[in-house]
């Protein structure tokens, strides 16, 4: 394995053109985020979708129905629990870089513990290899010795945080960081998901995004075969890395468009919901109520009381009226009534 930065000239016409396009698209996405009155309203929806897509790459498959149940009351679906762990890890990672202004190897370990709580920390036992799942052929042998893994992670930490190591565009650097992390493969399990969280956190850390909103795992999931092919080819021959980097850069462009379209659809859906609430539930409507209903996928009496500073009776009336108007879907779980946002639920299912 090689340490970062790689001794490769990245002044390639295809890469430079792809970077120009990716920076333009990502800039449009970040601009759209900053025009939102409260970007964090949409943040929950996008991080949940990203968590679901990233987990599917590892064949951890669940539905939004199962995720909503797990979020609200079920706590019994292992796949859904893993997806929600990913989402928590992403949010925790975002808090870490906001608080500290850097992303350390220890932060990565912290994130990984949330992604895969039962997988242990950095590998200490030799024998880990990356195989072709169909043929059994060994495609890559990552560092085996614990001290060697630590050295590579320390080098990665330096590369992530020290801009003077290499004068490189942040999107290109993100792709190199991703390749290096996946090649180090520092954990027994959860490396892919942790690496994909690092992608979005690095774009945020490098100020390409103000908040980690980008459906990049959807691109990798859509192109899973090509992704692994390029990753494995490059692990065997680093001189082929330009193809892998180009693939990742093009993913930023494509998913910037996708995420921007999702934001536009989300905003349109909020506007539609606002008009329906005004029409069917007149006095119930307020901007605070609308924001609360779209901040998460479900609500209940106590949440609405707290958000709007109203009594339980008033909150109960609001929720009943909204359910009767078809804006919320009421579900009774034991003695508790949950109310799912029908507009948001139907929107995210199409994405």
Backbone as numpy.savetxt, mean C-alpha at the origin, in Angstrom:
# Nx Ny Nz CAx CAy CAz Cx Cy Cz
26.45 -11.15 -4.44 25.62 -9.95 -4.44 26.48 -8.70 -4.44
25.91 -7.63 -4.96 26.59 -6.34 -5.00 25.97 -5.39 -3.97
26.80 -4.49 -3.45 26.29 -3.43 -2.57 25.81 -2.26 -3.42
25.05 -1.39 -2.81 24.57 -0.17 -3.47 25.53 0.98 -3.17
25.68 1.93 -4.11 25.08 1.99 -5.44 25.79 1.04 -6.41
25.05 0.57 -7.42 25.62 -0.32 -8.42 26.52 0.47 -9.37
27.55 -0.18 -9.86 28.46 0.46 -10.82 27.90 0.29 -12.23
26.76 0.93 -12.46 26.08 0.81 -13.75 25.68 2.21 -14.21
25.88 2.50 -15.46 25.47 3.77 -16.04 24.00 3.70 -16.42
23.18 4.50 -15.74 21.74 4.45 -15.99 21.28 5.51 -17.00
22.23 6.19 -17.66 21.86 7.17 -18.69 21.46 6.46 -19.97
20.37 5.73 -19.88 19.83 4.96 -20.99 18.61 5.71 -21.53
18.48 5.83 -22.84 17.40 6.62 -23.44 16.03 6.14 -22.98
15.82 4.82 -22.99 14.51 4.28 -22.58 14.21 4.61 -21.12
15.21 4.45 -20.26 15.00 4.73 -18.84 14.74 6.21 -18.61
15.50 7.08 -19.27 15.31 8.52 -19.09 13.94 8.97 -19.56
13.48 8.42 -20.70 12.13 8.76 -21.19 11.06 8.26 -20.23
11.26 7.03 -19.74 10.28 6.45 -18.81 10.25 7.24 -17.50
11.42 7.70 -17.04 11.47 8.49 -15.81 10.77 9.83 -15.98
10.97 10.45 -17.13 10.31 11.73 -17.39 8.79 11.58 -17.33
8.30 10.52 -17.96 6.86 10.26 -17.95 6.37 9.93 -16.54
7.11 9.08 -15.83 6.70 8.66 -14.48 6.67 9.85 -13.53
7.66 10.73 -13.63 7.69 11.91 -12.76 6.52 12.84 -13.04
6.18 12.98 -14.32 5.04 13.81 -14.70 3.73 13.23 -14.13
3.54 11.92 -14.31 2.31 11.27 -13.84 2.22 11.30 -12.31
3.35 11.03 -11.65 3.34 11.02 -10.19 3.11 12.44 -9.65
3.64 13.43 -10.35 3.39 14.82 -9.98 1.92 15.18 -10.10
1.27 14.69 -11.16 -0.18 14.92 -11.31 -0.95 14.29 -10.15
-0.56 13.07 -9.80 -1.22 12.38 -8.69 -1.04 13.15 -7.39
0.18 13.57 -7.11 0.43 14.29 -5.86 -0.30 15.63 -5.84
-0.38 16.27 -7.01 -1.14 17.52 -7.10 -2.61 17.31 -6.78
-3.16 16.21 -7.29 -4.57 15.90 -7.03 -4.80 15.63 -5.55
-3.86 14.95 -4.91 -3.96 14.69 -3.47 -4.02 16.00 -2.70
-3.18 16.95 -3.10 -3.11 18.22 -2.37 -4.32 19.11 -2.60
-5.09 18.83 -3.64 -6.31 19.62 -3.88 -7.49 19.11 -3.06
-7.35 17.92 -2.49 -8.45 17.37 -1.69 -8.55 18.11 -0.36
-9.78 18.41 0.09 -9.94 19.10 1.38 -9.31 18.31 2.53
-9.47 16.98 2.50 -8.88 16.12 3.51 -8.39 14.84 2.83
-7.11 14.79 2.41 -6.61 13.61 1.68 -6.75 12.31 2.46
-6.79 12.42 3.80 -6.82 11.20 4.61 -8.16 10.49 4.54
-9.19 11.17 4.01 -10.48 10.50 3.82 -10.32 9.37 2.81
-9.55 9.63 1.75 -9.37 8.61 0.70 -8.22 7.65 1.01
-7.37 8.02 1.94 -6.18 7.24 2.27 -6.54 5.83 2.71
-7.57 5.70 3.55 -7.98 4.38 4.04 -8.37 3.44 2.91
-9.15 3.96 1.97 -9.63 3.13 0.86 -8.47 2.64 0.00
-7.53 3.53 -0.29 -6.41 3.16 -1.16 -5.45 2.21 -0.46
-5.17 2.44 0.82 -4.25 1.53 1.51 -4.87 0.14 1.66
-6.19 0.07 1.80 -6.83 -1.25 1.87 -6.72 -1.97 0.52
-6.97 -1.24 -0.57 -6.84 -1.84 -1.90 -5.42 -2.28 -2.18
-4.43 -1.45 -1.81 -3.02 -1.80 -1.99 -2.66 -3.04 -1.18
-3.16 -3.11 0.06 -2.88 -4.27 0.92 -3.45 -5.54 0.31
-4.65 -5.45 -0.24 -5.31 -6.61 -0.84 -4.52 -7.09 -2.06
-4.09 -6.16 -2.92 -3.36 -6.52 -4.13 -1.98 -7.11 -3.79
-1.27 -6.48 -2.85 0.05 -6.97 -2.50 -0.02 -8.37 -1.90
-1.03 -8.62 -1.10 -1.18 -9.94 -0.48 -1.53 -11.00 -1.52
-2.30 -10.62 -2.55 -2.66 -11.58 -3.61 -1.42 -12.07 -4.36
-0.40 -11.23 -4.46 0.84 -11.65 -5.12 1.43 -12.86 -4.41
1.21 -12.94 -3.11 1.70 -14.07 -2.31 0.63 -15.15 -2.15
-0.41 -15.10 -3.00 -1.52 -16.06 -2.96 -2.30 -16.01 -1.65
-2.33 -14.83 -1.04 -3.19 -14.59 0.13 -4.42 -13.86 -0.42
-5.45 -14.62 -0.71 -6.59 -14.09 -1.47 -7.81 -13.95 -0.57
-8.43 -12.79 -0.62 -9.65 -12.56 0.14 -10.52 -11.59 -0.67
-11.71 -11.33 -0.19 -12.63 -10.40 -0.86 -12.83 -9.18 0.02
-13.36 -8.12 -0.57 -13.65 -6.94 0.24 -14.73 -7.25 1.28
-15.68 -8.10 0.93 -16.69 -8.52 1.92 -16.02 -9.11 3.16
-15.09 -10.03 2.92 -14.40 -10.69 4.04 -13.54 -9.69 4.81
-12.94 -8.74 4.10 -12.13 -7.72 4.77 -12.99 -6.84 5.67
-14.17 -6.45 5.19 -15.04 -5.60 6.00 -15.49 -6.33 7.26
-15.80 -7.61 7.10 -16.21 -8.41 8.26 -15.06 -8.50 9.27
-13.86 -8.73 8.75 -12.70 -8.85 9.64 -12.42 -7.52 10.34
-12.60 -6.41 9.63 -12.36 -5.10 10.20 -13.36 -4.77 11.30
-14.58 -5.24 11.12 -15.63 -4.78 12.01 -16.00 -5.74 13.13
-16.03 -7.06 12.83 -16.52 -7.94 13.89 -16.04 -9.38 13.83
-15.63 -9.89 12.68 -15.46 -11.33 12.53 -14.22 -11.87 13.24
-13.04 -11.38 12.86 -11.75 -11.79 13.45 -11.50 -13.30 13.31
-11.97 -13.89 12.23 -11.82 -15.35 12.08 -11.19 -15.76 10.75
-10.98 -14.81 9.82 -10.49 -15.16 8.49 -8.98 -14.91 8.40
-8.16 -15.98 8.32 -6.70 -15.80 8.32 -6.19 -14.92 7.18
-6.74 -15.10 5.96 -6.27 -14.30 4.82 -6.60 -12.82 5.03
-7.81 -12.55 5.49 -8.21 -11.16 5.74 -7.35 -10.53 6.83
-7.03 -11.32 7.84 -6.18 -10.82 8.92 -4.81 -10.42 8.38
-4.25 -11.22 7.46 -2.94 -10.90 6.89 -2.99 -9.64 6.04
-4.09 -9.45 5.29 -4.24 -8.23 4.49 -4.30 -7.01 5.41
-5.05 -7.12 6.50 -5.17 -6.00 7.42 -3.88 -5.74 8.18
-3.09 -6.80 8.40 -1.76 -6.61 8.97 -0.90 -5.76 8.04
-0.99 -6.04 6.74 -0.24 -5.27 5.73 -0.65 -3.80 5.79
-1.95 -3.59 5.86 -2.45 -2.21 5.92 -1.92 -1.50 7.17
-1.95 -2.19 8.31 -1.44 -1.60 9.55 0.05 -1.31 9.43
0.78 -2.22 8.78 2.22 -2.03 8.61 2.52 -0.81 7.74
1.73 -0.62 6.68 1.91 0.55 5.82 1.67 1.84 6.61
0.58 1.87 7.37 0.26 3.07 8.16 1.32 3.32 9.23
1.80 2.24 9.84 2.85 2.39 10.86 4.14 2.90 10.22
4.49 2.37 9.07 5.69 2.84 8.37 5.60 4.31 8.02
4.41 4.74 7.61 4.20 6.16 7.28 4.42 7.02 8.52
3.91 6.57 9.66 4.11 7.32 10.90 5.60 7.38 11.27
6.32 6.28 11.03 7.75 6.25 11.34 8.54 7.28 10.52
8.26 7.35 9.22 9.04 8.29 8.40 8.61 9.74 8.66
7.33 9.94 9.00 6.89 11.29 9.37 7.59 11.76 10.64
7.68 10.86 11.59 8.27 11.19 12.90 9.78 11.36 12.82
10.46 10.48 12.06 11.92 10.43 12.09 12.60 11.09 10.89
11.90 11.16 9.76 12.51 11.76 8.58 13.49 10.85 7.86
13.49 9.56 8.22 14.33 8.58 7.53 13.70 7.20 7.71
14.22 6.23 6.95 13.74 4.85 7.05 14.95 3.97 7.32
15.04 3.44 8.54 16.21 2.66 8.95 15.95 1.16 8.78
17.02 0.38 8.91 16.87 -1.08 8.89 16.00 -1.53 10.05
16.14 -0.88 11.21 15.30 -1.23 12.36 13.84 -0.92 12.10
13.58 0.18 11.38 12.20 0.50 11.00 11.63 -0.59 10.10
12.45 -1.07 9.16 12.01 -2.13 8.24 11.67 -3.40 9.02
12.51 -3.71 10.00 12.23 -4.88 10.86 10.92 -4.69 11.62
10.70 -3.49 12.11 9.47 -3.15 12.82 8.25 -3.34 11.91
8.36 -2.85 10.68 7.28 -2.99 9.70 7.01 -4.47 9.42
8.10 -5.23 9.23 7.97 -6.65 8.93 7.27 -7.42 10.06
7.52 -7.03 11.30 6.89 -7.71 12.44 5.37 -7.56 12.40
4.90 -6.46 11.82 3.45 -6.27 11.69 2.92 -7.06 10.49
3.69 -7.05 9.40 3.28 -7.79 8.20 3.18 -9.28 8.49
4.18 -9.82 9.15 4.28 -11.27 9.36 4.69 -11.54 10.81
3.74 -11.42 11.75 4.08 -11.49 13.18 4.74 -12.81 13.59
4.43 -13.90 12.90 4.95 -15.18 13.33 6.20 -15.65 12.61
6.80 -14.78 11.77 7.91 -15.23 10.91 9.29 -15.02 11.52
9.34 -14.46 12.72 10.65 -14.20 13.30 11.30 -12.97 12.69
12.50 -12.66 13.16 13.20 -11.49 12.64 14.16 -11.90 11.52
15.29 -11.27 11.44 16.26 -11.54 10.36 16.73 -12.99 10.42
16.89 -13.59 9.25 17.30 -15.00 9.17 18.64 -15.24 9.87
18.69 -16.28 10.66 19.94 -16.68 11.31 20.41 -18.06 10.86
19.48 -18.83 10.28 19.83 -20.19 9.84 20.07 -20.21 8.34
21.13 -20.89 7.87 21.38 -20.99 6.43 20.38 -21.94 5.77
20.36 -21.90 4.44 19.52 -22.85 3.69 18.41 -22.21 2.89
18.21 -20.89 3.04 17.14 -20.21 2.28 17.57 -20.00 0.83
16.76 -20.48 -0.09 16.99 -20.26 -1.52 15.66 -19.90 -2.17
15.75 -19.22 -3.31 14.56 -18.86 -4.08 14.47 -19.83 -5.25
13.37 -20.59 -5.30 13.22 -21.61 -6.34 12.10 -21.28 -7.30
12.22 -21.82 -8.49 11.11 -21.82 -9.44 10.06 -22.79 -8.91
8.87 -22.28 -8.62 7.86 -23.12 -7.97 7.39 -24.27 -8.86
7.56 -24.11 -10.18 7.12 -25.17 -11.11 8.20 -26.24 -11.31
9.46 -25.80 -11.47 10.53 -26.75 -11.81 11.39 -27.14 -10.62
11.35 -26.34 -9.55 12.22 -26.61 -8.41 13.63 -26.08 -8.59
13.90 -25.45 -9.74 15.23 -24.92 -10.01 15.54 -23.76 -9.06
16.77 -23.72 -8.52 17.19 -22.62 -7.66 17.48 -21.40 -8.52
16.72 -20.33 -8.30 16.86 -19.12 -9.11 17.80 -18.10 -8.46
17.85 -18.12 -7.13 18.66 -17.13 -6.42 18.99 -17.65 -5.03
20.23 -17.47 -4.63 20.64 -17.80 -3.26 21.01 -16.50 -2.56
20.16 -16.03 -1.67 20.44 -14.78 -0.98 21.56 -14.98 0.05
22.07 -13.91 0.63 23.08 -14.05 1.68 22.61 -15.02 2.77
23.51 -15.89 3.21 23.14 -16.93 4.17 23.55 -16.59 5.60
24.66 -15.88 5.74 25.21 -15.59 7.05 24.53 -14.37 7.67
24.16 -14.46 8.93 23.45 -13.37 9.61 24.22 -12.06 9.53
25.52 -12.10 9.81 26.32 -10.87 9.77 26.37 -10.27 8.37
26.38 -11.14 7.36 26.38 -10.65 5.97 25.05 -9.97 5.64
23.96 -10.57 6.09 22.64 -9.95 5.88 22.60 -8.57 6.53
23.11 -8.48 7.75 23.13 -7.20 8.47 23.96 -6.17 7.71
25.09 -6.58 7.15 25.93 -5.65 6.37 25.17 -5.12 5.16
24.49 -6.01 4.46 23.72 -5.57 3.28 22.56 -4.66 3.68
21.91 -4.96 4.78 20.81 -4.09 5.24 21.34 -2.72 5.66
22.50 -2.70 6.29 23.11 -1.41 6.68 23.45 -0.59 5.45
23.96 -1.26 4.42 24.26 -0.59 3.16 22.97 -0.06 2.51
21.91 -0.87 2.57 20.62 -0.45 2.02 20.09 0.76 2.77
20.21 0.75 4.09 19.78 1.88 4.91 20.51 3.16 4.51
21.81 3.05 4.32 22.60 4.21 3.88 22.10 4.72 2.53
21.88 3.81 1.62 21.46 4.18 0.27 20.09 4.85 0.27
19.19 4.36 1.11 17.85 4.94 1.22 17.91 6.38 1.73
18.78 6.63 2.69 18.72 7.89 3.43 19.80 8.90 3.08
20.90 8.47 2.46 22.01 9.39 2.15 21.99 9.75 0.67
21.44 10.91 0.35 21.31 11.31 -1.05 22.66 11.52 -1.73
23.71 11.78 -0.94 25.01 12.05 -1.55 25.72 10.78 -2.03
25.15 9.60 -1.74 25.76 8.36 -2.23 25.64 8.23 -3.74
24.55 8.76 -4.27 24.33 8.64 -5.71 23.31 9.68 -6.16
23.64 10.43 -7.19 22.73 11.44 -7.72 21.78 10.77 -8.71
20.69 10.23 -8.17 19.78 9.42 -8.98 18.34 9.87 -8.74
17.54 9.86 -9.78 16.12 10.16 -9.65 15.48 9.21 -8.63
14.59 9.75 -7.80 14.02 8.96 -6.69 13.20 7.76 -7.17
12.57 7.88 -8.33 11.77 6.74 -8.83 12.70 5.61 -9.27
13.79 5.96 -9.93 14.80 4.96 -10.31 15.42 4.34 -9.05
15.68 5.19 -8.07 16.28 4.73 -6.82 15.33 3.78 -6.09
14.03 4.08 -6.11 13.05 3.19 -5.50 13.12 1.79 -6.11
13.25 1.74 -7.45 13.30 0.46 -8.14 14.56 -0.32 -7.75
15.69 0.39 -7.62 16.94 -0.27 -7.22 16.85 -0.76 -5.77
16.24 0.05 -4.90 16.04 -0.34 -3.50 15.19 -1.60 -3.43
14.14 -1.64 -4.25 13.26 -2.81 -4.24 14.01 -4.06 -4.67
14.77 -3.94 -5.75 15.54 -5.10 -6.22 16.52 -5.57 -5.16
17.23 -4.63 -4.54 18.24 -5.00 -3.54 17.60 -5.67 -2.32
16.49 -5.11 -1.86 15.84 -5.70 -0.68 15.36 -7.12 -0.97
14.73 -7.30 -2.14 14.23 -8.64 -2.47 15.39 -9.62 -2.67
16.54 -9.12 -3.11 17.70 -9.99 -3.29 18.35 -10.35 -1.96
18.36 -9.41 -1.01 18.87 -9.72 0.33 17.96 -10.76 0.99
16.63 -10.59 0.79 15.65 -11.55 1.31 15.93 -11.81 2.81
15.87 -10.75 3.62 16.40 -10.88 4.99 15.56 -11.70 5.96
14.29 -11.93 5.61 13.40 -12.62 6.54 13.03 -14.01 6.01
12.54 -14.85 6.90 12.12 -16.19 6.48 10.86 -16.11 5.62
9.99 -15.15 5.91 8.74 -14.97 5.15 8.35 -13.50 5.22
7.51 -13.08 4.27 7.02 -11.71 4.28 7.93 -10.70 3.60
8.96 -11.18 2.87 9.89 -10.26 2.20 9.21 -9.47 1.08
8.37 -10.15 0.28 7.72 -9.48 -0.84 6.81 -8.35 -0.37
5.98 -8.66 0.63 5.04 -7.64 1.13 5.79 -6.49 1.80
6.81 -6.81 2.59 7.59 -5.75 3.24 8.29 -4.89 2.19
8.83 -5.52 1.16 9.50 -4.78 0.09 8.56 -3.85 -0.65
7.32 -4.27 -0.84 6.36 -3.42 -1.56 5.89 -2.25 -0.69
5.88 -2.43 0.61 5.60 -1.29 1.50 6.74 -0.28 1.42
7.98 -0.77 1.40 9.14 0.11 1.29 9.06 0.96 0.02
8.57 0.38 -1.09 8.42 1.13 -2.35 7.66 2.43 -2.12
6.48 2.32 -1.55 5.60 3.49 -1.40 6.14 4.43 -0.32
6.69 3.86 0.74 7.26 4.71 1.80 8.44 5.52 1.26
9.25 4.90 0.39 10.40 5.64 -0.14 9.94 6.80 -1.02
8.93 6.58 -1.84 8.41 7.68 -2.68 7.89 8.82 -1.82
7.37 8.48 -0.65 6.90 9.51 0.29 8.08 10.18 0.98
9.03 9.38 1.42 10.23 9.91 2.08 11.00 10.86 1.17
11.04 10.54 -0.13 11.79 11.36 -1.09 10.96 12.53 -1.64
9.78 12.73 -1.06 8.91 13.87 -1.39 8.25 13.78 -2.77
8.27 12.59 -3.36 7.54 12.41 -4.61 6.03 12.35 -4.34
5.68 11.87 -3.16 4.29 11.83 -2.71 4.22 12.43 -1.32
3.16 13.17 -1.05 2.99 13.72 0.30 2.44 12.69 1.28
1.63 11.79 0.78 1.18 10.65 1.59 1.29 9.40 0.71
1.50 8.23 1.29 1.78 7.02 0.48 0.54 6.46 -0.21
0.10 7.20 -1.23 -1.06 6.79 -2.00 -0.60 6.42 -3.41
-0.51 5.15 -3.68 -0.19 4.67 -5.03 -0.47 3.17 -5.05
-1.27 2.73 -6.01 -1.67 1.32 -6.12 -0.59 0.51 -6.84
0.69 0.63 -6.45 1.76 0.00 -7.22 1.69 -1.52 -7.20
1.21 -2.10 -6.11 1.13 -3.57 -6.04 0.12 -4.13 -7.04
-0.85 -3.32 -7.43 -1.81 -3.79 -8.44 -1.10 -4.04 -9.77
-0.16 -3.17 -10.10 0.62 -3.33 -11.34 1.46 -4.60 -11.27
2.13 -4.82 -10.14 2.95 -6.02 -10.00 2.07 -7.27 -10.04
0.91 -7.21 -9.41 0.00 -8.35 -9.41 -0.51 -8.65 -10.82
-0.85 -7.61 -11.57 -1.31 -7.78 -12.95 -0.23 -8.40 -13.83
1.03 -8.08 -13.53 2.17 -8.51 -14.37 3.11 -9.42 -13.57
2.51 -10.28 -12.77 3.27 -11.07 -11.82 4.35 -11.94 -12.50
3.97 -12.60 -13.59 4.92 -13.49 -14.27 6.13 -12.71 -14.77
5.88 -11.57 -15.41 6.98 -10.76 -15.93 7.84 -10.22 -14.79
7.20 -9.79 -13.71 7.92 -9.25 -12.56 8.92 -10.27 -12.03
8.46 -11.50 -11.79 9.36 -12.52 -11.24 10.43 -12.94 -12.25
10.06 -12.95 -13.52 11.03 -13.29 -14.56 12.17 -12.29 -14.57
11.83 -10.99 -14.57 12.86 -9.94 -14.59 13.66 -9.92 -13.29
12.99 -10.14 -12.18 13.67 -10.16 -10.89 14.69 -11.30 -10.86
14.27 -12.49 -11.28 15.16 -13.65 -11.25 16.32 -13.51 -12.24
16.02 -12.99 -13.44 17.08 -12.79 -14.45 18.15 -11.84 -13.92
17.70 -10.78 -13.25 18.64 -9.78 -12.75 19.43 -10.30 -11.56
18.80 -11.12 -10.74 19.52 -11.71 -9.61 20.64 -12.63 -10.09
20.45 -13.22 -11.26 21.48 -14.09 -11.83 22.54 -13.31 -12.61
22.15 -12.12 -13.10 23.08 -11.33 -13.91 22.72 -9.86 -13.75
23.44 -9.15 -12.88 23.10 -7.76 -12.55 23.14 -6.84 -13.77
23.88 -7.20 -14.81 23.96 -6.35 -16.00 22.61 -6.21 -16.70
21.65 -7.09 -16.34 20.31 -7.04 -16.94 19.33 -6.18 -16.13
19.84 -5.46 -15.14 18.96 -4.74 -14.22 18.14 -3.65 -14.90
18.61 -3.10 -16.02 17.88 -2.01 -16.67 16.45 -2.44 -17.05
16.29 -3.71 -17.44 14.95 -4.19 -17.79 14.03 -4.21 -16.57
14.59 -4.62 -15.43 13.79 -4.63 -14.20 13.44 -3.20 -13.77
14.42 -2.31 -13.82 14.18 -0.92 -13.43 13.13 -0.28 -14.33
13.23 -0.55 -15.63 12.27 0.00 -16.59 10.86 -0.50 -16.28
10.75 -1.77 -15.95 9.46 -2.35 -15.59 8.85 -1.62 -14.38
9.65 -1.37 -13.37 9.15 -0.70 -12.16 8.80 0.76 -12.43
9.62 1.43 -13.23 9.35 2.84 -13.56 8.04 2.95 -14.33
7.85 2.05 -15.30 6.60 2.06 -16.07 5.40 1.78 -15.17
5.62 0.98 -14.13 4.55 0.70 -13.17 4.13 1.96 -12.43
5.09 2.81 -12.10 4.75 4.07 -11.42 3.87 4.94 -12.32
4.21 5.01 -13.60 3.39 5.79 -14.55 1.98 5.24 -14.63
1.89 3.93 -14.88 0.59 3.30 -15.09 -0.29 3.43 -13.85
0.29 3.19 -12.68 -0.53 3.20 -11.47 -0.76 4.61 -10.93
0.04 5.57 -11.36 -0.29 6.97 -11.05 -1.59 7.35 -11.74
-1.73 6.95 -13.02 -2.98 7.18 -13.75 -4.14 6.45 -13.07
-3.91 5.19 -12.74 -4.96 4.38 -12.11 -5.41 5.01 -10.79
-4.45 5.39 -9.95 -4.78 5.94 -8.64 -5.48 7.29 -8.78
-5.03 8.08 -9.76 -5.67 9.38 -10.01 -7.12 9.17 -10.44
-7.36 8.19 -11.30 -8.74 7.88 -11.71 -9.58 7.44 -10.51
-8.96 6.66 -9.63 -9.68 6.23 -8.43 -10.06 7.43 -7.57
-9.11 8.35 -7.39 -9.39 9.55 -6.59 -10.54 10.34 -7.21
-10.52 10.51 -8.54 -11.60 11.25 -9.21 -12.95 10.55 -9.02
-12.94 9.22 -9.13 -14.18 8.45 -8.92 -14.64 8.56 -7.47
-13.70 8.53 -6.55 -14.02 8.65 -5.13 -14.68 10.01 -4.84
-14.08 11.08 -5.38 -14.63 12.43 -5.17 -16.01 12.54 -5.80
-16.17 12.01 -7.03 -17.48 12.04 -7.68 -18.52 11.27 -6.86
-18.11 10.13 -6.30 -19.01 9.33 -5.49 -19.43 10.08 -4.23
-18.47 10.78 -3.62 -18.80 11.60 -2.44 -19.83 12.68 -2.80
-19.62 13.32 -3.96 -20.56 14.37 -4.39 -21.96 13.79 -4.62
-22.00 12.63 -5.28 -23.29 11.97 -5.52 -23.97 11.63 -4.21
-23.20 11.06 -3.28 -23.76 10.70 -1.97 -24.28 11.94 -1.25
-23.55 13.05 -1.35 -23.98 14.29 -0.69 -25.34 14.74 -1.23
-25.50 14.68 -2.56 -26.77 15.10 -3.16 -27.92 14.17 -2.74
-27.63 12.87 -2.67 -28.67 11.92 -2.26 -29.06 12.15 -0.81
-28.08 12.39 0.05 -28.38 12.65 1.47 -29.22 13.92 1.60
-28.83 14.97 0.88 -29.59 16.23 0.93 -31.02 16.03 0.46
-31.17 15.23 -0.61 -32.49 15.02 -1.20 -33.38 14.15 -0.32
-32.81 13.07 0.25 -33.63 12.09 0.96 -33.64 12.28 2.49
-32.58 12.93 3.00 -32.47 13.04 4.46 -32.21 14.48 4.90
-32.59 15.43 4.06 -32.48 16.86 4.32 -31.61 17.34 5.46
-32.24 17.45 6.65 -31.56 18.07 7.80 -30.39 17.23 8.33
-30.33 15.98 7.94 -29.26 15.10 8.42 -27.91 15.49 7.83
-27.91 16.03 6.62 -26.66 16.27 5.89 -25.79 17.34 6.57
-24.49 17.09 6.57 -23.48 18.09 6.89 -22.16 17.61 6.29
-21.24 18.53 5.98 -19.93 18.10 5.47 -19.21 17.16 6.43
-19.39 17.38 7.74 -18.75 16.51 8.74 -19.30 15.09 8.65
-20.61 14.98 8.50 -21.23 13.66 8.36 -20.71 12.95 7.11
-20.68 13.66 6.00 -20.23 13.06 4.74 -18.79 12.56 4.86
-17.94 13.38 5.44 -16.53 13.00 5.60 -16.41 11.76 6.48
-17.18 11.71 7.54 -17.14 10.55 8.44 -17.58 9.28 7.70
-18.63 9.37 6.91 -19.14 8.19 6.21 -18.15 7.65 5.18
-17.30 8.53 4.64 -16.33 8.09 3.63 -14.94 7.86 4.19
-14.74 8.14 5.47 -13.42 7.94 6.06 -13.11 6.46 6.23
-14.14 5.69 6.53 -13.97 4.25 6.63 -15.16 3.58 5.99
-15.14 2.26 5.93 -16.16 1.54 5.16 -17.42 1.26 5.96
-17.36 1.43 7.25 -18.54 1.20 8.08 -18.50 2.15 9.28
-19.65 2.33 9.90 -19.71 3.12 11.12 -20.72 2.48 12.06
-20.83 3.01 13.24 -21.85 2.58 14.19 -22.17 3.75 15.11
-23.15 3.56 15.96 -23.68 4.66 16.76 -22.58 5.41 17.52
-21.73 4.67 18.24 -20.75 5.34 19.09 -19.73 6.13 18.27
-19.40 5.64 17.05 -18.45 6.37 16.21 -19.06 7.70 15.76
-20.33 7.65 15.36 -21.00 8.86 14.88 -21.18 9.86 16.02
-21.53 9.37 17.21 -21.64 10.24 18.40 -20.35 11.02 18.61
-19.23 10.28 18.58 -17.93 10.89 18.87 -17.54 11.88 17.78
-17.72 11.51 16.51 -17.30 12.36 15.41 -18.11 13.66 15.36
-19.41 13.55 15.59 -20.28 14.72 15.39 -20.71 15.38 16.69
-20.23 14.81 17.81 -20.57 15.37 19.13 -22.08 15.49 19.31
-22.76 14.36 19.08 -24.21 14.31 19.23 -24.59 13.17 20.16
-25.83 13.14 20.60 -26.29 12.11 21.54 -26.47 10.77 20.81
-26.57 9.69 21.58 -26.81 8.37 21.00 -28.15 8.33 20.28
-29.16 8.98 20.86 -30.48 8.99 20.22 -30.43 9.68 18.86
-29.74 10.83 18.82 -29.65 11.57 17.56 -28.84 10.77 16.53
-27.74 10.18 16.98 -26.93 9.36 16.08 -27.74 8.19 15.55
-28.52 7.55 16.42 -29.36 6.42 16.01 -30.36 6.83 14.95
-30.95 8.01 15.12 -31.93 8.50 14.14 -31.24 8.76 12.80
-30.07 9.40 12.83 -29.33 9.67 11.59 -29.05 8.36 10.85
-28.57 7.37 11.58 -28.18 6.11 10.95 -29.40 5.38 10.37
-30.50 5.40 11.10 -31.73 4.75 10.59 -32.21 5.45 9.32
-32.21 6.77 9.34 -32.67 7.54 8.18 -31.78 7.27 6.96
-30.47 7.23 7.17 -29.54 6.99 6.08 -29.67 5.58 5.52
-29.97 4.63 6.40 -30.17 3.25 5.95 -31.47 3.13 5.15
-32.51 3.75 5.63 -33.79 3.71 4.91 -33.69 4.38 3.55
-32.80 5.37 3.44 -32.61 6.08 2.16 -31.68 5.32 1.22
-31.11 4.20 1.68 -30.25 3.40 0.83 -28.80 3.87 0.78
-28.45 4.82 1.65 -27.08 5.34 1.67 -26.18 4.44 2.50
-26.72 3.90 3.56 -26.00 2.94 4.40 -26.71 1.59 4.34
-25.94 0.53 4.55 -26.48 -0.83 4.62 -26.34 -1.29 6.06
-27.48 -1.58 6.70 -27.46 -1.98 8.10 -27.20 -3.48 8.24
-26.29 -3.83 9.13 -26.03 -5.24 9.45 -26.04 -5.39 10.97
-26.81 -6.35 11.46 -26.87 -6.57 12.91 -25.96 -7.73 13.27
-25.00 -7.46 14.14 -24.05 -8.46 14.60 -24.24 -8.60 16.11
-24.92 -9.67 16.51 -25.27 -9.80 17.93 -26.18 -8.66 18.32
-25.79 -7.88 19.32 -26.60 -6.74 19.75 -26.16 -5.44 19.10
-25.08 -5.52 18.30 -24.52 -4.31 17.69 -25.01 -4.14 16.26
-25.36 -2.91 15.90 -25.73 -2.58 14.52 -24.56 -1.86 13.85
-24.12 -2.40 12.71 -23.08 -1.76 11.90 -23.73 -1.19 10.65
-23.16 -0.10 10.16 -23.72 0.56 8.97 -22.61 0.75 7.94
-22.76 0.05 6.83 -21.76 0.06 5.76 -22.13 1.13 4.72
-21.13 1.89 4.29 -21.35 2.92 3.28 -21.56 2.25 1.92
-22.78 2.24 1.43 -23.12 1.53 0.19 -22.38 2.13 -1.01
-22.23 3.46 -1.03 -21.55 4.13 -2.14 -20.08 3.73 -2.20
-19.40 3.82 -1.07 -17.98 3.50 -1.03 -17.73 2.01 -1.27
-18.59 1.20 -0.69 -18.47 -0.26 -0.85 -18.57 -0.66 -2.32
-19.56 -0.11 -3.02 -19.76 -0.44 -4.44 -18.62 0.10 -5.31
-18.07 1.26 -4.92 -16.96 1.84 -5.68 -15.72 0.98 -5.60
-15.32 0.61 -4.40 -14.04 -0.11 -4.25 -14.12 -1.52 -4.83
-15.30 -2.11 -4.84 -15.45 -3.45 -5.43 -15.14 -3.45 -6.92
-15.36 -2.32 -7.60 -15.10 -2.24 -9.04 -13.63 -2.01 -9.34
-12.82 -1.72 -8.32 -11.42 -1.39 -8.54 -10.52 -2.53 -8.14
